[in-house]
Amino acid sequence: MRAITLVPGKEGTLGVTEVPEPRPRAGELLVQGLALGICGTDRELNSGEYGWPREEPMILGHESLGRVLQIPEGSAYSPGDLVVGVVRRPDPEPCPACAMGEFDMCRNGEYTERGIKELDGYGSERWTVEAGYAVRIDPALGTLGVLVEPTSVVAKAWEHIERIGARAWFEPQTVLVTGAGPIGLLAALLGVQRGLDVHVLDRATEGVKSALVADLGATYHSGAALESIGFKPDIIIEATGAGPLVMEAMLNTAAAGIVCLTGVSSGGRTLSVDAGQVNRDIVLENDVVFGSVNANLRHYRAAAKALTEADHRWLERLITRRLPLDRALEAFEPSDDVKVIIELEG
């Protein structure tokens, strides 16, 4: 069968290659791959900027969607079910967080991840997954189920925002999302579903991003700095990883504001920062700044529910390009797409 593979840590090794058929072990589902989403992490793995080196090729892909072909005896799944595979696995120790099922908060870094860290991913025509790490998808979602993994990231972010807010009286009204890529737009969707006044800031002056934000019922702002917003939001979800925006976000929330950082910054750029002012603002206003990455089973299920309840026509427009498997490498080229997916079947 065909799969998208690369040798982690070695640029120029990405390709669509022939690999052995997967053989399900005890307790595993055999799944027909349907779609695979491509994100910045995949592109960093391709360029060799990120990853855990190994000599043998790794099957890429963590934003999965598949249809169950074969089930283990006594399984709660049935052939034909649509499923998404969870990305992270707890460390073998396990650390206290992993032992409680909170493996997205692993304390010792010994976790593994499908298609990212040490484990083959879901970018193949067929794949296997432990039944306990599969999430059933509503058939009504169809191929939109491929959006569950990125949505799980923001489902976790929102869960933690609400937990932090619960430290005291918390009735937020406004949320600003910086960045109108897939994570930013999905974060905005979940904000709208919570009844908040949602604003999205992005560099794009026109096009699909602004239209998606408007059709979501949110407000779009074009610019590279928060000064164009004109107010201090209760919540900021930073989804660009751009250093200047990260620092601006820390200084521009309402009192007791919450800033959630979901974008991963690249190193090598130095900013001149008034650390004293940042500290003073956060302390005197009881602000909170925290980072959020990955997701556990609870967040995947919350993501699947949020997508099922969303306008599927709006979700469809997030996927701006679909490629067959034999053209998979095109998904790694620079583009203005919101979300590119690779169709694994047919």
Backbone hydrogen bonds in HBPLUS format (Angstrom, degrees):
<---DONOR---> <-ACCEPTOR-->    atom                        ^
c    i                          cat <-CA-CA->   ^        H-A-AA   ^      H-
h    n   atom  resd res      DA  || num        DHA   H-A  angle D-A-AA Bond
n    s   type  num  typ     dist DA aas  dist angle  dist       angle   num
A0019-VAL N   A0001-MET O   2.86 MM  18  5.71 161.5  1.89 162.8 169.2     1
A0125-GLU N   A0002-ARG O   3.10 MM 123  5.97 154.6  2.17 175.3 174.1     2
A0003-ALA N   A0017-THR O   2.88 MM  14  5.54 143.6  2.02 152.5 163.9     3
A0017-THR N   A0003-ALA O   2.86 MM  14  5.54 152.4  1.94 163.5 165.0     4
A0004-ILE N   A0123-GLY O   2.87 MM 119  5.53 161.0  1.91 164.4 170.9     5
A0060-LEU N   A0004-ILE O   2.85 MM  56  5.75 164.2  1.87 154.4 159.9     6
A0005-THR N   A0015-GLY O   2.87 MM  10  5.59 165.5  1.89 167.8 170.9     7
A0015-GLY N   A0005-THR O   2.96 MM  10  5.59 144.2  2.09 156.2 162.7     8
A0006-LEU N   A0058-MET O   3.10 MM  52  5.56 146.6  2.22 143.6 153.2     9
A0058-MET N   A0006-LEU O   2.70 MM  52  5.56 165.3  1.72 161.0 161.3    10
A0010-LYS N   A0007-VAL O   2.99 MM   3  5.62 152.4  2.07 149.1 149.6    11
A0028-GLU N   A0025-ARG O   3.00 MM   3  5.50 152.2  2.08 146.3 142.8    12
A0131-ALA N   A0027-GLY O   3.04 MM 104  6.13 170.7  2.05 161.7 160.2    13
A0029-LEU N   A0129-VAL O   2.83 MM 100  5.43 168.0  1.84 155.7 154.6    14
A0129-VAL N   A0029-LEU O   3.17 MM 100  5.43 144.9  2.30 139.0 147.9    15
A0030-LEU N   A0070-GLN O   3.02 MM  40  4.96 167.9  2.03 140.2 143.7    16
A0069-LEU N   A0030-LEU O   2.75 MM  39  5.47 170.3  1.76 154.9 155.8    17
A0070-GLN N   A0030-LEU O   3.20 MM  40  4.96 159.1  2.25 134.6 136.0    18
A0031-VAL N   A0127-TRP O   2.74 MM  96  5.27 159.2  1.79 165.7 172.8    19
A0127-TRP N   A0031-VAL O   2.90 MM  96  5.27 155.6  1.96 145.6 153.7    20
A0032-GLN N   A0067-ARG O   2.76 MM  35  5.09 171.1  1.77 154.4 151.5    21
A0067-ARG N   A0032-GLN O   2.86 MM  35  5.09 154.1  1.93 141.0 147.7    22
A0033-GLY N   A0125-GLU O   2.78 MM  92  4.92 150.8  1.86 125.7 131.9    23
A0034-LEU N   A0065-LEU O   2.86 MM  31  5.60 166.7  1.88 148.7 146.7    24
A0344-LEU N   A0034-LEU O   2.90 MM 310  4.92 152.4  1.97 116.2 123.9    25
A0035-ALA N   A0065-LEU O   3.24 MM  30  5.25 162.7  2.28 133.9 136.7    26
A0036-LEU N   A0342-ILE O   2.90 MM 306  5.11 139.1  2.06 140.0 152.2    27
A0342-ILE N   A0036-LEU O   2.77 MM 306  5.11 161.1  1.80 147.3 152.9    28
A0037-GLY N   A0063-GLU O   2.85 MM  26  4.86 159.5  1.89 138.6 145.2    29
A0038-ILE N   A0340-VAL O   3.18 MM 302  5.97 157.7  2.23 174.7 168.9    30
A0042-ASP N   A0039-CYS O   3.11 MM   3  5.48 120.5  2.48 105.3 118.5    31
A0043-ARG N   A0039-CYS O   3.24 MM   4  6.65 154.7  2.30 147.6 154.9    32
A0044-GLU N   A0040-GLY O   2.90 MM   4  6.17 149.5  1.99 149.4 158.0    33
A0045-LEU N   A0041-THR O   2.93 MM   4  6.19 150.8  2.02 147.6 155.7    34
A0046-ASN N   A0042-ASP O   2.96 MM   4  6.22 151.8  2.04 144.1 152.0    35
A0047-SER N   A0043-ARG O   3.04 MM   4  6.27 148.0  2.15 141.6 149.3    36
A0049-GLU N   A0044-GLU O   2.98 MM   5  5.14 129.0  2.25 154.1 157.1    37
A0048-GLY N   A0045-LEU O   3.23 MM   3  5.13 148.7  2.33  96.5 105.7    38
A0121-GLY N   A0059-ILE O   2.60 MM  62  5.06 152.3  1.67 126.5 134.8    39
A0123-GLY N   A0060-LEU O   2.81 MM  63  5.36 130.3  2.05 155.7 159.2    40
A0122-TYR N   A0061-GLY O   2.84 MM  61  4.95 159.6  1.89 124.9 130.3    41
A0066-GLY N   A0083-VAL O   2.90 MM  17  5.43 153.4  1.97 159.2 165.7    42
A0083-VAL N   A0066-GLY O   2.85 MM  17  5.43 162.2  1.89 148.6 153.7    43
A0068-VAL N   A0081-ASP O   2.81 MM  13  5.31 163.8  1.84 155.9 160.4    44
A0080-GLY N   A0068-VAL O   2.80 MM  12  5.10 160.5  1.84 134.7 140.5    45
A0075-SER N   A0072-PRO O   3.17 MM   3  5.58 144.6  2.30 142.5 137.8    46
A0081-ASP N   A0078-SER O   3.05 MM   3  5.76 163.9  2.08 145.0 146.0    47
A0137-ILE N   A0082-LEU O   2.83 MM  55  5.27 162.0  1.86 143.1 142.7    48
A0084-VAL N   A0135-VAL O   2.97 MM  51  5.24 147.4  2.08 137.5 147.6    49
A0135-VAL N   A0084-VAL O   2.89 MM  51  5.24 154.5  1.96 151.0 159.1    50
A0086-VAL N   A0133-TYR O   2.89 MM  47  5.33 177.0  1.89 159.1 159.6    51
A0114-ARG N   A0087-VAL O   2.84 MM  27  5.02 165.3  1.86 139.0 140.9    52
A0089-ARG N   A0112-THR O   2.81 MM  23  5.30 157.5  1.86 155.6 154.3    53
A0112-THR N   A0089-ARG O   3.25 MM  23  5.30 157.9  2.30 137.7 144.3    54
A0099-ALA N   A0095-CYS O   2.93 MM   4  6.09 157.3  1.98 159.6 167.0    55
A0100-MET N   A0097-ALA O   3.05 MM   3  5.30 143.3  2.19 103.3 114.0    56
A0102-GLU N   A0097-ALA O   2.95 MM   5  5.06 145.5  2.07 156.5 145.5    57
A0101-GLY N   A0098-CYS O   3.02 MM   3  5.12 164.9  2.04 112.2 114.1    58
A0105-MET N   A0102-GLU O   2.91 MM   3  5.67 163.2  1.94 122.3 127.7    59
A0113-GLU N   A0117-LYS O   2.97 MM   4  4.71 172.1  1.98 132.6 135.2    60
A0116-ILE N   A0113-GLU O   3.29 MM   3  5.33 169.9  2.30 117.1 118.3    61
A0117-LYS N   A0113-GLU O   3.06 MM   4  4.71 139.4  2.23 115.4 127.6    62
A0115-GLY N   A0119-LEU O   2.83 MM   4  5.85 154.0  1.89 133.8 141.4    63
A0133-TYR N   A0130-GLU O   2.83 MM   3  5.34 161.0  1.87 118.6 125.2    64
A0134-ALA N   A0131-ALA O   3.37 MM   3  5.30 156.0  2.44 109.9 107.1    65
A0141-LEU N   A0138-ASP O   2.92 MM   3  5.71 157.7  1.97 125.1 130.8    66
A0142-GLY N   A0139-PRO O   3.10 MM   3  5.46 134.9  2.31 106.3 117.4    67
A0144-LEU N   A0141-LEU O   3.01 MM   3  5.22 146.3  2.12 138.1 133.5    68
A0145-GLY N   A0142-GLY O   3.08 MM   3  5.99 167.7  2.10 123.4 126.7    69
A0146-VAL N   A0143-THR O   3.12 MM   3  5.95 173.4  2.12 121.6 123.6    70
A0147-LEU N   A0144-LEU O   2.99 MM   3  5.76 168.3  2.01 121.8 125.5    71
A0148-VAL N   A0145-GLY O   3.05 MM   3  5.50 166.7  2.07 117.8 120.2    72
A0151-THR N   A0147-LEU O   3.08 MM   4  6.13 152.9  2.15 148.1 156.6    73
A0152-SER N   A0148-VAL O   2.76 MM   4  5.96 138.4  1.93 150.4 162.5    74
A0152-SER N   A0149-GLU O   3.03 MM   3  5.05 126.1  2.33  97.7 112.1    75
A0153-VAL N   A0150-PRO O   3.25 MM   3  5.33 131.6  2.49  95.5 107.3    76
A0155-ALA N   A0151-THR O   2.82 MM   4  6.04 143.2  1.95 146.8 158.9    77
A0156-LYS N   A0152-SER O   3.03 MM   4  6.17 155.6  2.09 142.8 147.3    78
A0157-ALA N   A0153-VAL O   3.15 MM   4  6.43 156.1  2.20 136.0 142.8    79
A0158-TRP N   A0154-VAL O   2.88 MM   4  6.06 164.1  1.91 148.0 150.9    80
A0159-GLU N   A0155-ALA O   2.98 MM   4  6.16 155.9  2.04 143.4 150.7    81
A0160-HIS N   A0156-LYS O   2.96 MM   4  6.22 162.0  1.99 158.1 161.7    82
A0161-ILE N   A0157-ALA O   2.90 MM   4  6.16 151.8  1.98 147.5 156.2    83
A0162-GLU N   A0158-TRP O   2.99 MM   4  6.18 163.0  2.02 151.8 155.2    84
A0163-ARG N   A0159-GLU O   2.99 MM   4  6.26 147.4  2.10 142.5 152.0    85
A0164-ILE N   A0160-HIS O   2.90 MM   4  6.07 163.2  1.93 150.1 154.1    86
A0165-GLY N   A0161-ILE O   2.87 MM   4  6.07 162.7  1.90 149.8 155.4    87
A0166-ALA N   A0162-GLU O   3.10 MM   4  6.15 137.7  2.29 134.5 144.3    88
A0167-ARG N   A0164-ILE O   3.07 MM   3  5.72 164.0  2.10 120.7 123.1    89
A0168-ALA N   A0165-GLY O   3.33 MM   3  6.35 177.5  2.33 127.0 127.4    90
A0197-ASP N   A0173-GLN O   2.88 MM  24  6.00 173.6  1.89 168.6 167.5    91
A0234-ASP N   A0174-THR O   3.17 MM  60  5.43 132.0  2.41 119.0 130.0    92
A0235-ILE N   A0174-THR O   3.23 MM  61  6.54 143.9  2.37 143.4 153.3    93
A0175-VAL N   A0197-ASP O   3.04 MM  22  6.29 156.9  2.09 151.5 150.8    94
A0199-HIS N   A0175-VAL O   2.87 MM  24  6.19 152.7  1.95 159.9 168.5    95
A0176-LEU N   A0235-ILE O   2.86 MM  59  6.29 157.8  1.90 153.4 159.1    96
A0237-ILE N   A0176-LEU O   2.85 MM  61  6.31 158.5  1.90 157.9 165.2    97
A0177-VAL N   A0199-HIS O   2.79 MM  22  6.19 157.4  1.84 154.0 161.3    98
A0201-LEU N   A0177-VAL O   2.86 MM  24  6.27 159.9  1.90 159.3 165.2    99
A0178-THR N   A0237-ILE O   3.03 MM  59  6.43 157.5  2.08 149.0 155.4   100
A0239-ALA N   A0178-THR O   2.89 MM  61  5.57 150.8  1.98 146.2 155.7   101
A0179-GLY N   A0201-LEU O   2.67 MM  22  5.77 167.6  1.68 169.1 173.6   102
A0185-LEU N   A0181-GLY O   2.88 MM   4  6.02 169.8  1.89 165.1 167.9   103
A0186-LEU N   A0182-PRO O   2.94 MM   4  5.99 157.4  1.99 146.8 153.4   104
A0187-ALA N   A0183-ILE O   2.85 MM   4  5.99 150.1  1.94 146.1 154.9   105
A0188-ALA N   A0184-GLY O   2.93 MM   4  6.18 149.9  2.02 143.6 152.0   106
A0189-LEU N   A0185-LEU O   2.92 MM   4  6.21 151.4  2.00 142.1 149.9   107
A0190-LEU N   A0186-LEU O   3.08 MM   4  6.37 162.6  2.11 148.7 151.3   108
A0191-GLY N   A0187-ALA O   3.03 MM   4  6.28 140.1  2.20 138.5 150.0   109
A0191-GLY N   A0188-ALA O   3.08 MM   3  4.93 120.9  2.45  91.5 107.1   110
A0192-VAL N   A0188-ALA O   2.87 MM   4  6.19 156.9  1.93 155.4 160.8   111
A0193-GLN N   A0189-LEU O   2.92 MM   4  6.23 156.9  1.97 150.8 157.8   112
A0194-ARG N   A0191-GLY O   3.08 MM   3  5.10 137.0  2.27  95.5 107.9   113
A0196-LEU N   A0191-GLY O   3.24 MM   5  5.71 166.3  2.25 152.6 149.4   114
A0195-GLY N   A0192-VAL O   2.89 MM   3  5.12 161.9  1.92 112.8 116.8   115
A0219-THR N   A0198-VAL O   2.97 MM  21  6.38 160.2  2.00 148.0 153.8   116
A0200-VAL N   A0219-THR O   2.85 MM  19  6.24 156.5  1.90 164.6 169.1   117
A0221-HIS N   A0200-VAL O   2.78 MM  21  6.01 152.0  1.86 168.2 167.3   118
A0202-ASP N   A0221-HIS O   3.06 MM  19  6.52 155.1  2.12 164.3 172.0   119
A0223-GLY N   A0202-ASP O   2.92 MM  21  5.83 157.2  1.98 129.0 136.4   120
A0211-ALA N   A0207-GLY O   3.25 MM   4  6.45 159.2  2.30 150.7 157.0   121
A0212-LEU N   A0208-VAL O   2.85 MM   4  6.01 156.2  1.91 150.9 157.0   122
A0213-VAL N   A0209-LYS O   3.02 MM   4  6.30 160.3  2.06 152.2 157.2   123
A0214-ALA N   A0210-SER O   2.98 MM   4  6.16 165.9  2.00 148.3 152.2   124
A0215-ASP N   A0211-ALA O   2.91 MM   4  6.05 163.0  1.94 150.8 155.5   125
A0216-LEU N   A0212-LEU O   3.05 MM   4  6.13 124.1  2.37 135.2 148.6   126
A0216-LEU N   A0213-VAL O   3.13 MM   3  5.10 138.6  2.31  96.1 108.2   127
A0218-ALA N   A0213-VAL O   3.13 MM   5  5.45 158.7  2.18 160.2 153.9   128
A0217-GLY N   A0214-ALA O   2.94 MM   3  5.25 151.8  2.02 105.9 115.1   129
A0229-ILE N   A0226-LEU O   2.93 MM   3  5.49 166.2  1.95 120.7 125.3   130
A0254-ALA N   A0233-PRO O   2.84 MM  21  5.56 157.4  1.89 136.6 138.3   131
A0258-ILE N   A0234-ASP O   3.12 MM  24  6.60 155.5  2.18 150.8 157.2   132
A0236-ILE N   A0258-ILE O   2.93 MM  22  6.38 158.3  1.98 158.7 163.3   133
A0260-CYS N   A0236-ILE O   2.84 MM  24  6.26 164.7  1.86 165.7 170.6   134
A0238-GLU N   A0260-CYS O   2.81 MM  22  6.10 157.9  1.86 160.4 167.9   135
A0262-THR N   A0238-GLU O   2.82 MM  24  5.86 170.0  1.83 164.5 167.6   136
A0263-GLY N   A0238-GLU O   3.21 MM  25  6.31 136.9  2.41 139.1 139.3   137
A0245-LEU N   A0242-ALA O   3.06 MM   3  5.50 116.9  2.47 111.0 125.9   138
A0246-VAL N   A0242-ALA O   2.97 MM   4  6.21 156.0  2.03 157.6 165.2   139
A0247-MET N   A0243-GLY O   3.10 MM   4  6.38 162.6  2.13 158.6 161.5   140
A0248-GLU N   A0244-PRO O   2.96 MM   4  6.18 158.1  2.01 145.6 152.4   141
A0249-ALA N   A0245-LEU O   2.84 MM   4  5.97 158.8  1.89 149.3 154.8   142
A0250-MET N   A0246-VAL O   3.26 MM   4  6.56 151.2  2.34 143.9 150.3   143
A0251-LEU N   A0248-GLU O   2.99 MM   3  5.30 139.9  2.16 105.2 116.8   144
A0252-ASN N   A0249-ALA O   3.29 MM   3  5.24 165.3  2.32 104.5 108.9   145
A0257-GLY N   A0254-ALA O   2.93 MM   3  5.14 117.9  2.33 147.0 140.4   146
A0256-ALA N   A0285-GLU O   2.61 MM  29  5.36 139.9  1.77 145.0 159.2   147
A0288-VAL N   A0257-GLY O   2.98 MM  31  6.44 150.4  2.07 155.7 164.9   148
A0259-VAL N   A0288-VAL O   2.81 MM  29  6.18 162.9  1.84 160.3 166.3   149
A0290-PHE N   A0259-VAL O   2.95 MM  31  6.43 160.0  1.99 165.4 171.6   150
A0261-LEU N   A0290-PHE O   2.81 MM  29  6.11 167.0  1.82 156.8 161.3   151
A0292-SER N   A0261-LEU O   3.05 MM  31  6.22 152.5  2.13 162.4 157.3   152
A0277-GLN N   A0274-ASP O   3.03 MM   3  5.43 122.0  2.38 106.2 119.7   153
A0278-VAL N   A0274-ASP O   3.10 MM   4  6.49 159.4  2.14 154.6 160.8   154
A0279-ASN N   A0275-ALA O   2.91 MM   4  6.11 167.7  1.93 153.0 156.2   155
A0280-ARG N   A0276-GLY O   2.88 MM   4  6.01 161.7  1.91 146.2 151.8   156
A0281-ASP N   A0277-GLN O   2.92 MM   4  6.04 164.3  1.94 150.1 153.9   157
A0282-ILE N   A0278-VAL O   3.06 MM   4  6.26 170.6  2.07 154.9 157.3   158
A0283-VAL N   A0279-ASN O   2.93 MM   4  6.01 169.1  1.94 155.9 159.4   159
A0284-LEU N   A0280-ARG O   2.93 MM   4  5.88 166.7  1.95 149.7 153.5   160
A0285-GLU N   A0281-ASP O   3.17 MM   4  6.00 138.6  2.35 138.2 147.2   161
A0287-ASP N   A0282-ILE O   2.95 MM   5  4.74 148.6  2.05 140.6 145.7   162
A0286-ASN N   A0283-VAL O   3.26 MM   3  5.27 164.7  2.29 105.0 109.6   163
A0299-HIS N   A0296-ASN O   3.00 MM   3  5.45 123.5  2.33 109.4 123.0   164
A0300-TYR N   A0296-ASN O   3.13 MM   4  6.51 153.2  2.20 153.6 161.9   165
A0301-ARG N   A0297-LEU O   3.05 MM   4  6.34 160.9  2.09 153.4 157.7   166
A0302-ALA N   A0298-ARG O   3.03 MM   4  6.27 151.9  2.12 141.0 149.2   167
A0303-ALA N   A0299-HIS O   2.84 MM   4  6.01 150.9  1.93 144.3 152.5   168
A0304-ALA N   A0300-TYR O   2.90 MM   4  6.19 160.2  1.94 151.0 155.6   169
A0305-LYS N   A0301-ARG O   3.07 MM   4  6.25 154.7  2.13 143.0 149.6   170
A0306-ALA N   A0302-ALA O   2.95 MM   4  6.18 159.2  1.99 147.1 152.8   171
A0307-LEU N   A0303-ALA O   2.96 MM   4  6.19 162.3  1.99 156.3 160.2   172
A0308-THR N   A0304-ALA O   3.03 MM   4  6.13 154.9  2.09 141.5 148.7   173
A0309-GLU N   A0305-LYS O   3.06 MM   4  6.28 150.0  2.16 147.4 154.8   174
A0310-ALA N   A0307-LEU O   3.16 MM   3  5.00 145.0  2.29  95.4 105.7   175
A0314-TRP N   A0311-ASP O   3.04 MM   3  5.36 125.1  2.35 104.3 117.6   176
A0315-LEU N   A0311-ASP O   3.10 MM   4  6.50 159.4  2.15 151.4 157.4   177
A0316-GLU N   A0312-HIS O   2.92 MM   4  6.05 152.5  1.99 141.9 149.1   178
A0317-ARG N   A0314-TRP O   3.09 MM   3  5.35 130.7  2.35 101.4 113.8   179
A0318-LEU N   A0315-LEU O   2.95 MM   3  5.29 147.6  2.06 107.3 117.4   180
A0319-ILE N   A0316-GLU O   3.25 MM   3  5.68 139.9  2.42 104.6 113.8   181
A0320-THR N   A0339-LYS O   2.95 MM  19  5.66 127.9  2.23 136.2 151.7   182
A0341-ILE N   A0321-ARG O   3.03 MM  20  6.51 160.1  2.07 158.7 163.8   183
A0323-LEU N   A0341-ILE O   2.95 MM  18  6.36 156.9  2.00 155.0 162.6   184
A0343-GLU N   A0323-LEU O   2.73 MM  20  5.97 163.0  1.76 160.6 166.7   185
A0327-ARG N   A0324-PRO O   2.97 MM   3  5.53 159.8  2.01 117.4 124.1   186
A0328-ALA N   A0325-LEU O   3.08 MM   3  4.97 155.2  2.15 116.5 113.8   187
A0330-GLU N   A0327-ARG O   3.08 MM   3  5.86 154.4  2.15 122.0 128.5   188
A0331-ALA N   A0328-ALA O   2.97 MM   3  5.66 154.4  2.04 120.1 127.0   189
A0332-PHE N   A0329-LEU O   3.14 MM   3  5.60 161.9  2.18 111.7 117.2   190
A0333-GLU N   A0330-GLU O   3.23 MM   3  5.45 167.9  2.24 109.7 113.0   191
